[in-house]
């Protein structure tokens, strides 16, 4: 079953990613909402795992078969993430550990953890949240970042450290987002055999979301009053790299509140029924979100590397300085519009996509 609220929220996440990546990679501008897209995308992946497994259960597929399919899908995403780093970024970025490798790992983990009580999963998230800053300290996070970029040796220890703690999107603390998404999905969406006739209230999700936002604000307010080394090692302000406690709690709050509100307004009250064009666009972009994620990187990075190779001293010569924002901004909007038109045609004509390849290989 598809939920329009998830389609809308995932489309927002994809649109933010496209805009932020074009502005930053082509013009060197960090836009204010930078860092919102990836957590929303990760949160929704966990939510989708819950809905997807419920649909398989409704078809009579056994838990063991579901687990095997989920593991295969997770490994597919993980390998896709490594291939993406090599082919779309550069071979030197093979082990930079981005969102696809993290979501793939989370899917494998949830294949085995999804049957456990939500309280236990929440406890796992709390442990990950507490341990993450200390793992960064132990790994000497700053030594793995030069000039604002993650760089890792290809030795096994460095690769593992990057995967767990120091990469762009490491497991600690990023795996919290898909697990919390799965917890939210487990609360709202239940099996038909569970006997619940009326939908559950979203109030607990929104309440937890507001609490997370309050924690984020509280940590930000008291940060300057905390003794060293807490402000520089633990409570580090609103940063995505590394994902600070304020950032994680703030984005969890935004994800829970926005999903709760949209689920009531769009799924239950159908407030967008008079604007089917919006629903059509969001459904298309959501259905092909993985392909859109890969394609928009190709569309702006490959020309950048080719131009740098031909007219610069190296492929990355024009990184962050290829064009002004007045050009990269409209290009980002054009990319989103072009993807919307292209993938609408793909949906109508049932053309293959990365999503269909994953289903063909893994299901």
Secondary structure, DSSP 8 states (H G I E B T S, - for coil): ---HHHHHHHHHHHHHHHHHHHHHHHH----TTTTSHHHHHHHHHHHHHHHHHHHHHHTT--HHHHHHHHHHHHHHHHHHHHHHIIIII-GGGTTS--HHHHHHHHHHHHHHHTTS-HHHHHHHHHHHHHHHHHHHHHHTGGGGEETTEE---SSHHHHHHIIIIISTT-HHHHHHHHHHHHHHHHHH---GGG---S---SHHHHHHHHHHHHHHHHHHHHGGGS-TTHHHHT---S-TTTT-HHHHHHHHHHHHHHHHHHIIIIIIS-TTTT-HHHHHHHHHHHHTHHHHHHHHHHHHHHHHHHHHHHHSSSTTTTTTTSS-HHHHHHHHHHHHHHHHHHHHHHHHHT---HHHHHHHHH-
